[in-house]
Amino acid sequence: MKQIRSILVFYMFINFLSAQRAIDSLGVAEDFIIFENILKKGHPNLYEYISNDSLDYVFDLTKNQIKDTSDIDVYKTLLGITNHIKDSHLVLLPPKILKKDQYYFPLSLKIINHHLYTDTDDFDIPVGSQIIQINDQKSDHILEKLKKYIPADGHNLTRKYRMLEALFGEYYFYEFGLQKQFLITYRQLDGTEASIELPAESSVKVKLRNAKRYSYFAKFHGEQNNFKFYTHFIVNKSPFTLFKKELNTAVLVVNSFAGDTRVFKSHVEDIFKEIEQQKIQNLVIDIRNNKGGFRSNTISLYSHITNKPFKQITSEFVASLSIPEKKHAIRSFSNEKQVLKAKFNNHPVYDGWKFNFDDLETMMIPSQNKFTGKVYVLIGGATSSEASIFALNAKNNKNITLLGEETGGGYYFSNGELPVYYELPNSKIKVIMNMQKNNHYITDKNVPKGSGVMPDKHINMSVEHLTLSKDPLLDYIFRLIKGNN
């Protein structure tokens, strides 16, 4: 066993060194100054979760420790700063050092109650087995180390966990180095522990295996072809409907609010016409895998489930009327002068510019073809950005029941508009910063700061749900409706 561990450490050291690129202290210092200027001049709520003095201390401490290093270490250092800011739309992308033919952690994992579990039955490891250790690192230690790679609004953990499930192998590499072998200790459902040594796999193989996840619930829907289900149900970006005629129920799955707004609106109108024709009494809207898109699409959908005008945004704020460090921007929103100066210039406040009106509010009226039955909305940690705003609309509506777990998007505000993409010149790290803060319309001011949108009824996945591939939310709703009938 000691010999195996020594070999694993050797592989980790050699491969990790070969994947990194050296940067001298002058290059690191230049990147850091640009990064600091971007944030201090353009971020719309830099001091929401950390004071000005405390953040300055973090910046100064980091500057005093600058030395010759690697691009990956610069990436980790900048992550240490963005984690203090707690903004899911402030994203750092590492330099492109991973290729598809390189080595990934081979297992698909699910996080339940802060523990790692296998999400497939590959390699003769039973689904639902708890991962105890990977290469002598305890799983709770691994999770704690990897959290910093996922930006989240406020103190939210559900978004971090859902993103870690999807990209575990990539973040594991950044933290622990590229490895060719993994010694995995796991606990089976009967409590017995076992170990297995697995080779790393290409990202292509890992992604193909991802389609077999039990937590996608293909068996629950009676689908034996995992890949067909994955394509139609999980990664399908167009809204689609499943009908449970015996329960007079429709499940409307909306995995994205992106895409052409006119096409989306037309598609949604057709769906609700069919729902009316089918005389559906219960509507379930599933946005658990929805990471956002365009607010106008959320409005189109919500207008079909409300009977009165509604609101989303109370005010919009920017800290600057120009893009900071523009020469390092590789992509930004169009019409900078019109969007920033023409809109905000006449609305100064002490720390920036604030526009106390929502441009889209005139659209927020009920559709003529609105649904009048019972509505349920399903949310989760992957529900973020504009999808979280839709969830907040549902939360504000007492006639709608919100089920699942806390959304990944913030409750009180979000920074999801006017994005600018930068590339730091030496490390080649990309920085994505959104310049506009939107303050949300809320009806409950007692929600703790730093939270996402909370469900009316919390329903979390258990290990039993995972092993049975049973969707706990839909199972609960179907049994509830059946009982009511």
C-alpha positions as CSV (number, residue, x, y, z in Angstrom):
1,M,0.0,0.0,0.0
2,K,2.8,2.4,0.9
3,Q,4.5,1.7,-2.5
4,I,1.2,2.5,-4.3
5,R,0.9,5.8,-2.4
6,S,4.4,6.8,-3.2
7,I,3.8,6.2,-6.9
8,L,0.6,8.3,-6.8
9,V,2.4,11.2,-5.2
10,F,5.2,10.9,-7.8
11,Y,2.7,11.0,-10.7
12,M,0.9,13.9,-9.1
13,F,4.1,15.9,-8.7
14,I,5.5,15.3,-12.2
15,N,2.2,15.8,-14.1
16,F,1.2,18.9,-12.1
17,L,4.6,20.6,-12.8
18,S,4.4,19.8,-16.5
19,A,0.9,21.4,-16.7
20,Q,1.8,24.7,-15.1
21,R,3.4,27.7,-16.8
22,A,6.0,29.9,-14.9
23,I,5.4,33.6,-14.4
24,D,8.0,36.0,-12.8
25,S,7.1,38.4,-10.0
26,L,6.8,41.4,-12.4
27,G,4.2,39.6,-14.5
28,V,2.3,38.6,-11.4
29,A,2.4,42.1,-10.1
30,E,1.1,43.6,-13.4
31,D,-1.8,41.1,-13.5
32,F,-2.7,41.8,-9.9
33,I,-2.8,45.6,-10.4
34,I,-5.0,45.2,-13.4
35,F,-7.3,42.8,-11.5
36,E,-7.5,45.2,-8.5
37,N,-8.3,48.2,-10.8
38,I,-11.1,46.2,-12.6
39,L,-12.8,45.4,-9.3
40,K,-12.3,48.7,-7.5
41,K,-13.4,50.8,-10.4
42,G,-16.2,48.7,-11.9
43,H,-17.7,46.1,-9.6
44,P,-21.2,47.3,-8.5
45,N,-21.2,46.0,-4.9
46,L,-17.6,45.2,-4.0
47,Y,-18.1,45.8,-0.3
48,E,-21.5,44.0,0.3
49,Y,-19.9,41.2,2.3
50,I,-16.5,42.7,3.3
51,S,-15.7,46.2,4.5
52,N,-13.5,48.5,2.4
53,D,-10.7,48.3,5.0
54,S,-10.8,44.6,5.2
55,L,-10.7,44.1,1.4
56,D,-7.8,46.6,1.2
57,Y,-6.0,44.6,3.8
58,V,-6.5,41.4,1.6
59,F,-5.2,43.2,-1.5
60,D,-2.2,44.6,0.4
61,L,-1.3,41.3,2.0
62,T,-1.5,39.6,-1.4
63,K,0.7,42.2,-3.0
64,N,3.3,41.9,-0.3
65,Q,3.6,38.1,-1.0
66,I,4.0,38.4,-4.8
67,K,6.9,36.3,-6.1
68,D,7.9,34.1,-9.1
69,T,5.2,31.5,-9.4
70,S,2.9,29.6,-11.8
71,D,-0.3,30.5,-13.6
72,I,-2.3,28.1,-11.5
73,D,-1.0,29.6,-8.3
74,V,-2.0,33.1,-9.5
75,Y,-5.4,31.7,-10.3
76,K,-5.8,30.3,-6.8
77,T,-4.6,33.6,-5.3
78,L,-7.2,35.6,-7.2
79,L,-9.9,33.1,-6.2
80,G,-9.0,33.8,-2.5
81,I,-9.9,37.4,-3.2
82,T,-13.2,36.8,-5.1
83,N,-14.4,34.5,-2.4
84,H,-14.5,37.5,-0.1
85,I,-16.7,39.3,-2.6
86,K,-19.3,36.5,-2.9
87,D,-20.7,37.3,-6.3
88,S,-21.8,34.4,-8.5
89,H,-21.3,36.5,-11.6
90,L,-17.7,37.4,-10.8
91,V,-16.0,34.5,-12.6
92,L,-12.4,33.5,-13.0
93,L,-11.5,31.1,-15.8
94,P,-8.0,29.4,-15.5
95,P,-5.5,29.4,-18.3
96,K,-6.2,26.7,-20.9
97,I,-3.9,23.9,-19.6
98,L,-6.4,21.1,-19.7
99,K,-6.9,19.2,-22.9
100,K,-9.5,16.6,-23.8
101,D,-6.9,13.8,-24.0
102,Q,-5.6,14.5,-20.5
103,Y,-6.6,12.8,-17.2
104,Y,-9.8,13.3,-15.3
105,F,-11.2,11.7,-12.1
106,P,-13.3,8.9,-13.5
107,L,-16.3,8.7,-11.1
108,S,-19.6,10.7,-11.3
109,L,-20.4,12.0,-7.8
110,K,-23.4,13.4,-6.0
111,I,-23.3,15.5,-2.9
112,I,-25.9,14.6,-0.3
113,N,-25.8,16.2,3.2
114,H,-22.2,17.4,2.6
115,H,-20.9,14.0,1.7
116,L,-19.8,12.5,-1.6
117,Y,-21.7,9.5,-3.1
118,T,-21.3,7.6,-6.4
119,D,-23.9,8.6,-8.9
120,T,-23.5,5.6,-11.2
121,D,-22.7,1.9,-10.7
122,D,-19.6,1.9,-12.9
123,F,-16.4,0.0,-12.0
124,D,-18.5,-2.4,-9.9
125,I,-19.0,0.3,-7.2
126,P,-22.6,0.2,-6.1
127,V,-24.5,3.5,-6.7
128,G,-24.9,5.4,-3.5
129,S,-21.6,4.3,-2.0
130,Q,-20.1,7.0,0.1
131,I,-16.6,8.1,-0.9
132,I,-14.4,8.2,2.2
133,Q,-11.0,9.0,0.7
134,I,-9.3,9.8,-2.6
135,N,-5.6,9.3,-2.7
136,D,-5.3,9.5,1.1
137,Q,-7.3,12.8,1.2
138,K,-10.5,12.6,3.2
139,S,-13.6,13.5,1.2
140,D,-14.7,16.3,3.6
141,H,-11.3,17.9,3.3
142,I,-11.5,17.6,-0.5
143,L,-14.9,19.3,-0.6
144,E,-13.7,22.1,1.6
145,K,-10.7,22.7,-0.6
146,L,-12.8,22.7,-3.8
147,K,-15.5,25.2,-2.7
148,K,-13.4,28.2,-3.5
149,Y,-13.5,27.4,-7.2
150,I,-17.3,28.0,-7.5
151,P,-18.4,31.7,-7.2
152,A,-21.7,32.0,-5.3
153,D,-24.0,34.8,-4.2
154,G,-23.6,35.5,-0.5
155,H,-23.3,32.5,1.8
156,N,-24.9,30.1,-0.6
157,L,-23.7,26.5,-0.7
158,T,-26.2,24.8,-2.9
159,R,-24.8,26.3,-6.0
160,K,-21.3,25.3,-5.0
161,Y,-22.4,21.7,-4.5
162,R,-24.3,21.4,-7.7
163,M,-21.5,22.9,-9.8
164,L,-18.9,20.7,-8.0
165,E,-20.9,17.6,-9.0
166,A,-20.8,18.6,-12.6
167,L,-17.1,19.6,-12.8
168,F,-15.5,17.6,-9.9
169,G,-12.6,16.3,-12.0
170,E,-11.6,19.6,-13.3
171,Y,-11.6,21.4,-9.9
172,Y,-9.9,18.4,-8.4
173,F,-7.1,18.8,-10.9
174,Y,-6.6,22.5,-10.1
175,E,-6.3,21.8,-6.4
176,F,-4.4,18.5,-6.2
177,G,-2.7,18.3,-9.6
178,L,-3.1,16.1,-12.6
179,Q,-2.9,12.4,-11.7
180,K,-2.9,9.1,-13.6
181,Q,-4.2,6.9,-10.8
182,F,-6.8,7.3,-8.0
183,L,-6.9,5.1,-4.9
184,I,-10.5,5.4,-3.7
185,T,-11.9,4.2,-0.4
186,Y,-15.7,3.9,-0.2
187,R,-18.4,2.7,2.1
188,Q,-21.1,0.5,0.6
189,L,-24.8,0.7,1.6
190,D,-24.4,-2.2,4.0
191,G,-21.6,-0.3,5.9
192,T,-18.6,-2.3,4.6
193,E,-15.6,-0.4,3.3
194,A,-13.6,-1.3,0.2
195,S,-10.9,0.3,-1.9
196,I,-10.2,0.3,-5.6
197,E,-7.5,1.8,-7.7
198,L,-8.8,3.4,-10.9
199,P,-6.9,5.0,-13.8
200,A,-7.7,8.5,-14.8
201,E,-9.8,8.9,-18.0
202,S,-10.2,11.4,-20.7
203,S,-12.8,14.1,-20.3
204,V,-14.7,12.6,-23.2
205,K,-15.2,9.3,-21.4
206,V,-16.1,11.0,-18.2
207,K,-18.7,13.2,-19.9
208,L,-20.3,10.1,-21.6
209,R,-20.5,8.4,-18.3
210,N,-22.1,11.5,-16.8
211,A,-25.3,10.8,-18.9
212,K,-25.8,7.6,-16.8
213,R,-26.3,9.5,-13.5
214,Y,-29.0,8.0,-11.3
215,S,-29.7,11.6,-10.1
216,Y,-31.1,12.4,-13.5
217,F,-34.0,10.1,-12.7
218,A,-34.3,8.3,-16.1
219,K,-35.8,5.2,-14.4
220,F,-38.3,7.4,-12.5
221,H,-39.7,8.5,-15.9
222,G,-39.6,4.9,-17.3
223,E,-36.8,5.6,-19.7
224,Q,-34.3,2.8,-20.1
225,N,-32.0,4.6,-22.6
226,N,-29.9,6.9,-20.4
227,F,-28.4,8.8,-23.3
228,K,-31.8,9.5,-25.0
229,F,-33.1,10.7,-21.7
230,Y,-30.1,12.9,-21.0
231,T,-30.4,14.5,-24.4
232,H,-34.1,15.1,-24.2
233,F,-34.6,15.9,-20.6
234,I,-31.3,17.2,-19.1
235,V,-29.5,19.2,-21.8
236,N,-32.5,20.3,-23.8
237,K,-32.6,24.1,-23.8
238,S,-36.1,24.4,-25.2
239,P,-39.1,24.3,-22.9
240,F,-40.9,21.0,-23.1
241,T,-43.9,19.4,-21.4
242,L,-44.6,15.9,-19.9
243,F,-48.3,15.1,-19.3
244,K,-49.6,12.9,-16.5
245,K,-53.1,12.6,-17.7
246,E,-54.2,10.3,-14.9
247,L,-53.4,13.1,-12.5
248,N,-54.6,16.0,-14.7
249,T,-51.0,17.3,-14.4
250,A,-48.4,18.7,-16.7
251,V,-44.7,19.0,-16.0
252,L,-43.2,22.0,-17.9
253,V,-39.4,21.6,-17.9
254,V,-37.5,24.9,-18.6
255,N,-33.7,24.2,-18.5
256,S,-32.8,27.7,-19.8
257,F,-34.1,31.2,-20.2
258,A,-31.5,31.9,-22.9
259,G,-32.3,31.9,-26.7
260,D,-34.2,34.1,-29.0
261,T,-36.9,35.9,-27.0
262,R,-39.5,35.8,-29.7
263,V,-39.0,32.1,-30.3
264,F,-39.2,31.4,-26.6
265,K,-42.4,33.5,-26.2
266,S,-44.1,31.7,-29.1
267,H,-43.0,28.3,-27.8
268,V,-44.4,29.1,-24.3
269,E,-47.7,30.3,-25.8
270,D,-48.1,27.1,-27.8
271,I,-47.4,25.0,-24.6
272,F,-50.1,26.8,-22.6
273,K,-52.6,26.4,-25.4
274,E,-51.9,22.7,-25.3
275,I,-52.2,22.7,-21.5
276,E,-55.6,24.4,-21.9
277,Q,-56.7,21.9,-24.5
278,Q,-55.7,19.0,-22.3
279,K,-57.8,20.5,-19.4
280,I,-54.9,20.3,-17.1
281,Q,-55.6,21.2,-13.4
282,N,-52.0,21.0,-12.0
283,L,-48.9,22.5,-13.5
284,V,-45.4,21.8,-12.3
285,I,-42.7,24.1,-13.6
286,D,-39.2,22.5,-13.2
287,I,-36.3,25.0,-13.3
288,R,-33.9,23.0,-11.2
289,N,-31.3,22.9,-14.0
290,N,-31.9,26.4,-15.2
291,K,-28.8,28.7,-14.9
292,G,-30.5,31.8,-16.4
293,G,-30.7,33.6,-19.7
294,F,-32.8,36.7,-20.5
295,R,-35.2,38.3,-18.1
296,S,-37.7,38.9,-20.9
297,N,-38.1,35.1,-21.2
298,T,-38.8,34.8,-17.5
299,I,-41.5,37.5,-17.9
300,S,-43.1,35.6,-20.8
301,L,-43.3,32.5,-18.8
302,Y,-44.4,34.0,-15.5
303,S,-47.2,36.1,-17.2
304,H,-49.0,32.7,-17.9
305,I,-49.2,31.8,-14.2
306,T,-50.2,35.1,-12.6
307,N,-53.5,36.9,-12.5
308,K,-52.1,40.4,-11.7
309,P,-49.3,42.7,-12.8
310,F,-45.9,41.9,-11.2
311,K,-42.4,43.3,-10.5
312,Q,-38.9,42.0,-10.7
313,I,-36.5,44.9,-10.2
314,T,-36.8,48.0,-8.0
315,S,-33.5,49.7,-9.1
316,E,-30.4,49.3,-11.1
317,F,-26.9,50.5,-10.0
318,V,-23.5,50.9,-11.6
319,A,-20.3,52.1,-10.0
320,S,-18.8,53.4,-13.2
321,L,-19.9,55.0,-16.4
322,S,-17.1,53.5,-18.4
323,I,-15.5,50.1,-18.7
324,P,-12.4,50.0,-16.4
325,E,-9.1,48.7,-17.8
326,K,-10.8,48.5,-21.2
327,K,-7.6,47.7,-23.1
328,H,-7.6,44.3,-21.4
329,A,-11.2,43.6,-22.2
330,I,-11.6,41.0,-24.9
331,R,-15.4,41.2,-25.1
332,S,-18.1,43.4,-23.6
333,F,-21.7,44.5,-23.9
334,S,-22.6,46.6,-27.0
335,N,-23.3,50.3,-27.0
336,E,-21.2,51.2,-23.9
337,K,-21.9,54.9,-24.3
338,Q,-25.7,54.5,-24.7
339,V,-26.1,51.8,-22.1
340,L,-24.0,53.4,-19.3
341,K,-23.9,57.2,-19.9
342,A,-27.3,57.8,-21.5
343,K,-29.2,55.7,-19.0
344,F,-27.4,56.4,-15.7
345,N,-25.6,59.8,-16.2
346,N,-28.5,61.8,-14.8
347,H,-29.0,59.6,-11.7
348,P,-25.9,60.0,-9.5
349,V,-25.8,58.8,-5.9
350,Y,-22.9,59.0,-3.5
351,D,-21.1,55.9,-4.6
352,G,-22.2,55.6,-8.3
353,W,-25.3,55.9,-10.4
354,K,-28.7,54.4,-9.6
355,F,-31.7,54.1,-11.9
356,N,-35.0,53.6,-10.0
357,F,-37.0,52.0,-12.7
358,D,-37.2,48.6,-14.5
359,D,-37.2,49.0,-18.2
360,L,-39.1,45.8,-18.6
361,E,-41.9,46.5,-16.1
362,T,-44.4,47.4,-18.9
363,M,-44.2,43.8,-20.0
364,M,-45.2,42.4,-16.6
365,I,-48.9,41.8,-17.0
366,P,-50.9,38.6,-17.0
367,S,-51.2,36.8,-20.3
368,Q,-54.6,36.4,-21.8
369,N,-53.9,32.7,-21.9
370,K,-53.0,32.3,-18.2
371,F,-53.2,29.1,-16.3
372,T,-55.8,29.1,-13.6
373,G,-55.1,25.8,-11.8
374,K,-52.6,24.9,-9.1
375,V,-49.0,25.7,-9.8
376,Y,-45.8,24.2,-8.3
377,V,-42.3,25.4,-9.1
378,L,-39.3,23.2,-8.5
379,I,-35.9,24.9,-7.7
380,G,-32.4,23.8,-6.7
381,G,-28.8,25.0,-6.3
382,A,-28.3,25.2,-10.1
383,T,-31.2,27.6,-10.3
384,S,-29.4,30.9,-10.7
385,S,-29.3,34.3,-12.3
386,E,-32.5,35.1,-14.2
387,A,-34.0,31.7,-13.2
388,S,-33.6,32.7,-9.6
389,I,-35.5,35.9,-10.4
390,F,-38.3,33.8,-11.8
391,A,-38.2,31.7,-8.6
392,L,-38.5,34.9,-6.6
393,N,-41.6,35.9,-8.6
394,A,-43.1,32.6,-7.7
395,K,-42.0,33.1,-4.0
396,N,-43.8,36.4,-3.9
397,N,-47.0,34.8,-5.2
398,K,-49.0,33.1,-2.4
399,N,-50.9,31.0,-5.0
400,I,-47.8,29.2,-6.1
401,T,-45.9,26.6,-4.1
402,L,-42.1,26.6,-4.3
403,L,-40.4,23.2,-3.6
404,G,-36.8,21.9,-3.5
405,E,-33.7,23.5,-2.1
406,E,-32.4,27.1,-1.9
407,T,-31.6,28.6,-5.3
408,G,-28.1,29.4,-6.3
409,G,-29.0,32.9,-7.2
410,G,-29.4,35.7,-4.6
411,Y,-32.6,36.7,-2.9
412,Y,-32.1,40.5,-2.5
413,F,-30.0,41.4,-5.5
414,S,-28.0,40.1,-8.4
415,N,-25.1,41.3,-10.6
416,G,-26.2,39.6,-13.8
417,E,-26.1,42.4,-16.4
418,L,-23.6,44.3,-18.5
419,P,-20.8,41.6,-18.6
420,V,-17.2,42.4,-19.4
421,Y,-14.7,39.7,-20.3
422,Y,-11.0,40.4,-19.5
423,E,-7.8,38.5,-20.1
424,L,-4.9,39.2,-17.8
425,P,-1.8,39.6,-20.0
426,N,0.7,37.4,-18.2
427,S,-1.2,34.6,-16.6
428,K,-3.9,34.5,-19.3
429,I,-6.5,34.1,-16.6
430,K,-9.9,35.4,-17.8
431,V,-12.0,37.6,-15.5
432,I,-15.8,38.0,-16.1
433,M,-17.4,40.9,-14.2
434,N,-20.9,42.2,-14.6
435,M,-21.1,46.0,-14.1
436,Q,-24.8,46.3,-13.2
437,K,-26.4,45.4,-9.8
438,N,-30.2,44.7,-9.9
439,N,-32.0,45.1,-6.6
440,H,-34.9,42.7,-6.6
441,Y,-38.5,43.3,-5.7
442,I,-39.3,41.3,-2.5
443,T,-42.2,41.0,-0.2
444,D,-40.4,39.3,2.8
445,K,-37.6,41.4,4.3
446,N,-36.8,38.8,7.0
447,V,-34.8,36.5,4.8
448,P,-31.2,36.4,6.0
449,K,-28.7,38.5,4.0
450,G,-26.6,36.3,1.7
451,S,-29.4,33.7,1.1
452,G,-30.9,32.5,-2.2
453,V,-34.6,32.1,-2.8
454,M,-35.9,29.6,-0.2
455,P,-38.6,27.0,-1.1
456,D,-41.9,26.9,0.7
457,K,-41.2,23.3,1.3
458,H,-37.7,21.9,1.5
459,I,-37.3,18.6,-0.1
460,N,-33.7,17.2,-0.4
461,M,-32.4,14.1,-2.1
462,S,-31.6,11.2,0.2
463,V,-29.2,8.3,-0.5
464,E,-32.3,6.1,-0.9
465,H,-33.7,8.4,-3.6
466,L,-30.3,8.2,-5.4
467,T,-30.1,4.4,-5.3
468,L,-33.7,4.1,-6.6
469,S,-33.2,6.9,-9.2
470,K,-36.4,8.4,-7.7
471,D,-37.1,12.1,-8.2
472,P,-38.0,13.2,-4.6
473,L,-39.8,16.4,-5.7
474,L,-41.9,15.0,-8.5
475,D,-42.6,11.9,-6.4
476,Y,-43.9,14.1,-3.6
477,I,-46.0,16.3,-5.8
478,F,-47.6,13.3,-7.7
479,R,-48.4,11.6,-4.4
480,L,-49.9,14.9,-3.0
481,I,-52.0,15.4,-6.1
482,K,-53.2,11.8,-6.1
483,G,-54.1,12.2,-2.4
484,N,-56.1,15.4,-3.1
485,N,-58.0,13.7,-5.9
